[in-house]
Amino acid sequence: MQVTRAVDYGIRALVLMARHPAGTRFYLHDLSRQAGLPRNYLVKVLKSLAERSIVCSYRGIKGGFSLGLRPDEITLREVIEAIDGPIAIMACLNESASNGCRHKGQCAAHRRLGAIRETVLRQLDACSIQDLAREQTALDQRSGSRAAVKSAQA
């Protein structure tokens, strides 16, 4: 399993949003600039997150994006699945495909990789965007980053 660029961008944008007061709206160009992410790609990622209500999308002159859930309610698993779909180490371990695996129950690789997948999913479920936002704030404070100063002022 490899985290895609889209998921990386989604996580980075969500962490940035989580470091601001609840309800803060971000214009796409501001979010793109602050996170250092390409705007055209970021908008696609945010649309995927909006489809799952992880972020809210607002149209019009006062439009933009805000978190749709509290940062402690957004898990890494939800972000990955919203952007890339179900997490599977092997195609037959994908929940939607596993019923059709003709080797299910008779394949040592299926059993072992299934157990590994469950461990990965538990870890992804245990890590929230709030956890990452706290860690990022601590890292920025140790390094004296401007982001820490901006976040502390917000």
Backbone as numpy.savetxt, mean C-alpha at the origin, in Angstrom:
# Nx Ny Nz CAx CAy CAz Cx Cy Cz
7.84 -13.77 -4.78 7.00 -12.60 -4.78 7.89 -11.35 -4.78
7.57 -10.43 -5.65 8.32 -9.18 -5.72 7.33 -8.02 -5.64
7.67 -7.02 -4.84 6.83 -5.83 -4.75 7.03 -5.03 -6.03
5.94 -4.74 -6.71 6.03 -4.00 -7.97 6.27 -2.51 -7.71
6.68 -1.84 -8.75 6.89 -0.40 -8.66 5.58 0.30 -8.29
4.48 -0.16 -8.84 3.17 0.44 -8.53 2.86 0.33 -7.04
3.12 -0.84 -6.46 2.89 -1.03 -5.02 3.83 -0.14 -4.22
5.08 -0.07 -4.61 6.05 0.80 -3.94 5.54 2.24 -3.93
5.08 2.72 -5.09 4.57 4.09 -5.18 3.34 4.26 -4.30
2.46 3.27 -4.31 1.26 3.35 -3.48 1.59 3.44 -2.01
2.51 2.61 -1.56 2.91 2.63 -0.15 3.53 3.97 0.21
4.42 4.45 -0.64 5.08 5.73 -0.36 4.08 6.88 -0.28
3.11 6.89 -1.19 2.09 7.95 -1.17 1.22 7.84 0.08
0.82 6.63 0.44 -0.02 6.43 1.63 0.72 6.82 2.91
1.99 6.47 2.99 2.78 6.83 4.17 2.87 8.35 4.28
3.11 9.02 3.17 3.17 10.48 3.19 1.83 11.05 3.66
0.74 10.54 3.15 -0.58 11.02 3.54 -0.86 10.76 5.02
-0.41 9.62 5.51 -0.65 9.24 6.90 0.10 10.13 7.88
1.12 10.80 7.41 1.93 11.66 8.29 1.33 13.06 8.43
0.17 13.27 7.87 -0.53 14.55 7.97 -1.83 14.34 8.74
-2.44 15.41 9.22 -3.70 15.27 9.97 -4.79 14.56 9.16
-5.64 13.83 9.85 -6.75 13.12 9.21 -7.58 14.10 8.39
-7.99 13.66 7.21 -8.83 14.49 6.35 -8.07 15.42 5.43
-6.75 15.48 5.55 -5.96 16.35 4.68 -6.13 15.89 3.24
-6.43 16.85 2.36 -6.52 16.56 0.93 -5.22 16.96 0.25
-4.83 16.12 -0.67 -3.59 16.34 -1.42 -3.92 16.49 -2.90
-3.47 17.58 -3.48 -3.55 17.70 -4.93 -2.53 16.73 -5.51
-2.86 16.16 -6.65 -1.99 15.17 -7.26 -0.57 15.71 -7.46
-0.45 16.93 -7.97 0.90 17.47 -8.23 1.69 17.65 -6.93
1.02 18.03 -5.84 1.72 18.18 -4.56 2.16 16.83 -4.02
1.27 15.86 -4.08 1.59 14.52 -3.60 2.74 13.92 -4.40
2.68 14.09 -5.71 3.73 13.60 -6.60 5.07 14.25 -6.26
5.06 15.55 -6.08 6.30 16.28 -5.78 6.85 15.90 -4.41
6.00 15.89 -3.40 6.46 15.59 -2.04 6.98 14.17 -1.91
6.34 13.24 -2.61 6.76 11.84 -2.53 7.86 11.52 -3.53
8.11 12.43 -4.47 9.13 12.18 -5.49 8.72 11.09 -6.46
7.43 11.09 -6.83 6.89 10.05 -7.70 6.36 10.66 -8.99
6.46 9.93 -10.11 5.94 10.46 -11.38 4.41 10.59 -11.33
3.93 11.77 -11.67 2.51 12.10 -11.55 1.61 11.18 -12.37
1.95 10.93 -13.62 1.09 10.12 -14.49 0.95 8.69 -13.98
1.99 8.17 -13.41 1.95 6.81 -12.87 1.22 6.79 -11.53
1.47 7.81 -10.71 0.86 7.89 -9.39 -0.66 7.96 -9.48
-1.18 8.69 -10.45 -2.64 8.82 -10.57 -3.29 7.45 -10.83
-2.64 6.60 -11.60 -3.17 5.26 -11.85 -3.18 4.43 -10.57
-2.12 4.55 -9.79 -2.02 3.83 -8.52 -3.11 4.31 -7.57
-3.28 5.62 -7.47 -4.29 6.18 -6.57 -5.70 5.78 -6.99
-5.94 5.67 -8.29 -7.26 5.21 -8.75 -7.53 3.78 -8.30
-6.51 2.93 -8.36 -6.67 1.55 -7.87 -6.98 1.53 -6.38
-6.30 2.38 -5.62 -6.55 2.47 -4.18 -7.93 3.04 -3.90
-8.39 3.96 -4.73 -9.72 4.56 -4.56 -10.82 3.53 -4.82
-10.59 2.61 -5.75 -11.58 1.57 -6.03 -11.84 0.69 -4.82
-10.87 0.58 -3.94 -11.02 -0.21 -2.71 -11.28 0.67 -1.48
-11.55 1.95 -1.72 -11.83 2.92 -0.65 -10.67 3.13 0.31
-9.47 2.78 -0.12 -8.28 3.04 0.70 -7.97 4.53 0.67
-8.19 5.15 -0.49 -8.14 6.60 -0.58 -9.46 7.09 -1.15
-9.76 8.35 -0.90 -10.92 9.00 -1.49 -10.41 9.93 -2.58
-11.13 9.95 -3.68 -10.78 10.80 -4.80 -11.85 11.88 -4.92
-11.42 13.12 -5.04 -12.34 14.25 -5.15 -12.10 14.95 -6.47
-13.18 15.25 -7.18 -13.09 15.94 -8.46 -13.25 17.44 -8.29
-12.89 18.15 -9.32 -13.14 19.58 -9.35 -12.00 20.42 -8.83
-12.27 21.70 -8.71 -11.24 22.66 -8.34 -10.67 22.40 -6.95
-11.48 21.89 -6.05 -11.01 21.56 -4.71 -10.78 20.06 -4.58
-10.55 19.43 -5.70 -10.37 17.98 -5.72 -9.04 17.54 -5.15
-8.75 16.29 -5.34 -7.51 15.73 -4.85 -7.76 14.36 -4.25
-6.89 13.98 -3.33 -6.97 12.67 -2.70 -6.77 12.81 -1.20
-7.45 11.96 -0.46 -7.24 11.86 0.98 -7.34 10.39 1.36
-6.90 10.07 2.55 -7.04 8.69 3.01 -8.52 8.38 3.19
-8.92 7.21 2.75 -10.31 6.78 2.89 -10.54 6.01 4.18
-9.47 5.54 4.76 -9.51 4.80 6.03 -8.45 5.39 6.95
-8.58 5.09 8.22 -7.52 5.50 9.15 -6.25 4.73 8.79
-5.08 5.35 8.95 -3.82 4.68 8.59 -3.60 3.35 9.32
-4.12 3.23 10.54 -3.96 1.97 11.27 -4.89 0.88 10.76
-5.83 1.23 9.89 -6.76 0.25 9.30 -6.30 -0.24 7.93
-5.27 0.37 7.38 -4.79 0.00 6.04 -3.58 -0.90 6.19
-3.72 -2.15 5.78 -2.59 -3.09 5.88 -1.83 -3.14 4.55
-0.59 -3.59 4.65 0.19 -3.76 3.43 -0.47 -4.75 2.48
-1.09 -5.78 3.04 -1.77 -6.75 2.18 -2.87 -6.07 1.37
-3.66 -5.22 2.02 -4.74 -4.53 1.30 -4.19 -3.65 0.19
-3.09 -2.99 0.44 -2.49 -2.12 -0.57 -2.01 -2.95 -1.75
-1.29 -4.02 -1.47 -0.77 -4.88 -2.54 -1.91 -5.45 -3.37
-2.93 -5.98 -2.70 -4.04 -6.60 -3.42 -4.87 -5.57 -4.19
-4.98 -4.36 -3.67 -5.72 -3.31 -4.38 -5.02 -2.93 -5.68
-3.71 -2.97 -5.67 -2.94 -2.53 -6.84 -2.62 -3.69 -7.78
-2.17 -4.81 -7.22 -1.69 -5.92 -8.05 -2.61 -7.14 -8.08
-3.62 -7.18 -7.25 -4.49 -8.36 -7.19 -4.00 -9.34 -6.15
-4.60 -10.53 -6.12 -4.28 -11.52 -5.08 -2.80 -11.88 -5.05
-2.33 -12.15 -3.85 -0.92 -12.50 -3.63 -0.78 -14.01 -3.73
0.06 -14.46 -4.63 0.28 -15.90 -4.78 1.75 -16.15 -5.10
2.31 -17.15 -4.45 3.68 -17.53 -4.73 3.70 -18.44 -5.96
2.68 -19.25 -6.08 2.48 -20.10 -7.27 1.07 -19.82 -7.78
0.88 -19.93 -9.08 -0.43 -19.65 -9.66 -1.53 -20.49 -9.02
-1.23 -21.74 -8.70 -2.27 -22.61 -8.14 -2.59 -22.26 -6.69
-1.76 -21.40 -6.05 -2.04 -20.98 -4.68 -2.92 -19.74 -4.62
-3.16 -19.14 -5.77 -4.07 -18.01 -5.82 -5.44 -18.51 -5.41
-6.07 -17.81 -4.46 -7.35 -18.28 -3.93 -8.38 -18.56 -5.02
-8.40 -17.76 -6.07 -9.40 -17.96 -7.11 -9.07 -19.14 -8.01
-7.81 -19.57 -8.02 -7.41 -20.67 -8.90 -7.21 -21.98 -8.15
-7.09 -21.93 -6.82 -6.71 -23.13 -6.07 -7.74 -24.25 -6.17
-8.99 -23.92 -6.37 -10.00 -24.97 -6.49 -9.78 -25.81 -7.74
-9.15 -25.22 -8.75 -8.94 -25.93 -10.00 -7.61 -26.67 -10.09
-6.79 -26.66 -9.04 -5.50 -27.32 -9.09 -5.71 -28.83 -8.99
-5.29 -29.56 -9.98 -5.52 -31.01 -9.97 -4.56 -31.76 -9.06
-3.51 -31.08 -8.58 -2.54 -31.72 -7.70 -2.72 -31.33 -6.24
-3.75 -30.56 -5.96 -3.99 -30.07 -4.60 -4.06 -31.25 -3.63
-3.31 -31.15 -2.55 -3.29 -32.22 -1.56 -2.30 -33.33 -1.86
-1.76 -33.37 -3.08 -0.83 -34.42 -3.47 0.54 -33.86 -3.87
0.72 -32.57 -3.72 1.95 -31.92 -4.19 2.69 -31.34 -3.00
3.92 -31.82 -2.78 4.72 -31.33 -1.65 5.02 -29.84 -1.80
5.29 -29.39 -3.01 5.58 -27.97 -3.23 4.35 -27.12 -2.90
3.19 -27.60 -3.29 1.94 -26.89 -3.02 1.76 -26.71 -1.52
1.96 -27.75 -0.76 1.78 -27.68 0.69 2.80 -26.74 1.33
4.06 -26.89 0.98 5.11 -26.08 1.60 4.98 -24.61 1.20
4.80 -24.35 -0.08 4.67 -22.97 -0.53 3.36 -22.34 -0.04
2.35 -23.16 0.14 1.10 -22.66 0.73 1.33 -22.18 2.15
2.12 -22.92 2.91 2.44 -22.52 4.29 3.27 -21.23 4.29
4.21 -21.13 3.36 5.03 -19.91 3.25 4.14 -18.73 2.89
3.22 -18.94 1.96 2.29 -17.87 1.57 1.49 -17.39 2.77
1.01 -18.30 3.58 0.22 -17.92 4.76 1.06 -17.10 5.74
2.33 -17.45 5.89 3.22 -16.67 6.77 3.40 -15.26 6.22
3.62 -15.16 4.92 3.78 -13.85 4.28 2.51 -13.02 4.46
1.35 -13.63 4.24 0.08 -12.90 4.38 -0.12 -12.41 5.81
0.23 -13.23 6.79 0.11 -12.81 8.19 0.99 -11.60 8.47
2.21 -11.61 7.94 3.11 -10.48 8.14 2.58 -9.22 7.46
2.05 -9.37 6.26 1.49 -8.22 5.54 0.25 -7.68 6.25
-0.55 -8.58 6.82 -1.74 -8.16 7.58 -1.36 -7.46 8.88
-0.20 -7.81 9.43 0.23 -7.25 10.72 0.88 -5.88 10.59
1.19 -5.46 9.38 1.87 -4.18 9.17 0.91 -3.17 8.54
0.68 -2.08 9.25 -0.23 -1.04 8.74 0.56 0.14 8.17
-0.15 0.95 7.43 0.44 2.19 6.92 0.85 3.09 8.09
0.09 3.05 9.18 0.45 3.83 10.37 1.79 3.37 10.93
2.01 2.05 10.95 3.30 1.52 11.42 4.44 2.09 10.58
4.26 2.07 9.27 5.30 2.58 8.38 5.48 4.09 8.52
4.39 4.81 8.72 4.48 6.27 8.90 5.27 6.60 10.16
5.03 5.86 11.23 5.80 6.08 12.47 7.28 5.79 12.25
7.56 4.67 11.58 8.96 4.31 11.31 9.63 5.36 10.44
8.90 5.87 9.43 9.47 6.88 8.54 9.76 8.17 9.29
8.85 8.56 10.18 9.06 9.76 10.99 10.31 9.61 11.85
10.46 8.44 12.47 11.64 8.19 13.31 12.92 8.23 12.48
12.89 7.62 11.29 14.07 7.65 10.41 14.41 9.07 10.00
13.40 9.84 9.65 13.63 11.22 9.23 14.18 12.06 10.38
13.69 11.83 11.58 14.17 12.59 12.73 15.63 12.27 13.03
15.99 11.00 12.89 17.39 10.61 13.12 18.32 11.22 12.09
17.82 11.32 10.85 18.68 11.84 9.78 18.56 13.35 9.61
17.65 13.98 10.35 17.47 15.43 10.22 16.80 15.83 8.92
16.01 14.94 8.35 15.36 15.19 7.06 14.34 16.32 7.15
14.17 17.04 6.05 13.15 18.09 5.96 11.75 17.52 6.14
11.53 16.30 5.67 10.21 15.69 5.79 9.79 15.60 7.24
10.74 15.35 8.14 10.42 15.26 9.57 9.96 16.62 10.08
10.61 17.67 9.62 10.24 19.01 10.05 8.85 19.36 9.53
8.59 19.09 8.24 7.28 19.37 7.66 6.19 18.60 8.38
6.44 17.31 8.65 5.46 16.47 9.31 5.19 16.96 10.73
6.22 17.39 11.42 6.06 17.86 12.79 5.27 19.17 12.83
5.39 19.98 11.76 4.68 21.25 11.72 3.21 21.08 11.36
2.88 19.98 10.69 1.50 19.75 10.22 0.54 19.50 11.36
